[in-house]
Amino acid sequence: MSRLLDEVVSRESLEYVRRMAYLAEYRKPGIKSHLDRIRGYCSIIGRGLSLSSQQIEMVSIASQLHDIGEIGVPEGILAKTGNLSAEEWDLVKRHPIFGAEILRGRTHQSCKLVRSLP
C-alpha cells in the first residue's frame, strides 16, 4: 500500500511541477516544445556527466522551472520586439531571483534543486 501511495504522490508532485512550469511560460508561443527541448538537453548533459538515472530525472524535472521567475517581469518587457533599455534588461536578469523567491519553502526535491543552482 505504501508503494502505491508513493507512486500517487510522485505523479501528483510531477504534475504540480509541470503546471507551475506551464504557468511561468504561459504567455510564450510554442512553450511545450521549448520545455520538452530543455528537458531533453538536461537528460543528454546528465548522461554525459554520468549521473544516475534518478539524478537525471530530477534535473530534467527541475529544468522545467528554469524560467518561473519571469512571472515577476512585466509582460510588456517580455513581449518587446525591440531592444530592451538598460533598466528593462536589469529586470529580465533578475528573473532567477524572482524564481528563487517563488520556490522558497517548497518541499518538492525539484524545487529545492532549482533554488540551489547558482
C-alpha positions in Angstrom: 0.0 0.0 0.0 2.8 2.4 0.8 4.4 1.9 -2.6 1.1 2.7 -4.3 0.7 5.9 -2.2 4.3 6.9 -3.0 3.6 6.5 -6.7 0.4 8.6 -6.5 2.2 11.3 -4.6 5.1 11.2 -7.0 2.7 11.6 -10.0 0.9 14.4 -8.3 4.2 16.2 -7.5 5.3 15.9 -11.0 2.0 17.3 -12.3 2.4 20.2 -9.8 5.9 21.0 -11.2 4.6 20.7 -14.8 1.7 23.1 -14.1 4.0 25.6 -12.4 6.3 25.5 -15.4 3.4 25.9 -17.8 2.1 28.8 -15.8 5.5 30.5 -15.9 5.7 30.1 -19.7 2.0 30.6 -20.5 2.5 33.8 -22.4 5.0 32.4 -24.8 4.0 30.6 -28.0 5.3 27.1 -28.5 6.0 26.6 -24.9 5.5 22.8 -24.8 8.2 22.2 -27.4 10.5 24.6 -25.5 10.1 22.8 -22.2 10.5 19.4 -23.9 13.7 20.6 -25.6 15.1 21.9 -22.2 14.2 18.6 -20.5 15.9 16.7 -23.4 19.1 18.8 -23.1 19.3 18.1 -19.4 18.9 14.4 -20.0 21.8 14.4 -22.5 24.0 16.5 -20.3 23.2 14.3 -17.3 24.2 11.2 -19.2 27.4 12.9 -20.3 28.2 13.7 -16.7 27.5 10.0 -15.7 24.6 11.0 -13.4 22.4 8.2 -12.1 19.0 7.8 -13.8 17.3 9.2 -10.7 19.6 12.3 -10.7 18.9 12.8 -14.5 15.2 12.6 -13.9 15.4 15.1 -11.0 17.4 17.6 -13.1 15.1 17.1 -16.0 12.1 17.8 -13.8 13.7 20.8 -12.2 14.7 22.2 -15.6 11.0 22.8 -16.3 11.0 25.6 -13.7 14.0 27.4 -15.2 12.0 30.5 -16.1 9.4 30.5 -13.4 10.7 33.9 -12.2 9.6 35.5 -15.4 6.2 35.8 -13.7 7.9 38.8 -11.9 8.8 40.5 -15.2 6.1 42.7 -16.8 4.6 41.2 -19.9 5.4 44.3 -21.9 9.1 43.7 -21.3 9.0 40.0 -22.1 7.0 40.6 -25.3 9.0 43.6 -26.5 10.3 43.1 -30.0 12.9 45.9 -30.0 16.0 46.3 -27.9 15.5 46.5 -24.1 16.6 49.5 -22.2 19.2 49.1 -19.5 16.5 49.1 -16.8 14.4 46.6 -18.6 17.4 44.3 -19.2 18.3 44.6 -15.5 14.7 43.5 -14.6 14.9 40.5 -17.0 18.2 39.4 -15.5 16.5 39.3 -12.1 14.1 36.6 -13.1 16.2 33.9 -11.4 15.9 35.8 -8.1 12.2 36.1 -8.5 12.1 32.3 -9.2 14.1 31.5 -6.1 11.6 33.6 -4.1 8.6 31.8 -5.6 10.2 28.4 -4.8 11.3 29.3 -1.3 9.8 26.9 1.2 8.6 24.3 -1.3 9.4 20.8 -0.3 9.5 19.0 -3.6 13.0 17.9 -4.5 12.9 19.6 -7.9 12.1 22.9 -6.3 14.9 22.5 -3.8 17.3 21.7 -6.7 16.3 24.7 -8.7 16.7 27.0 -5.7 20.2 25.6 -5.0 21.6 26.5 -8.5 23.9 29.5 -8.8 
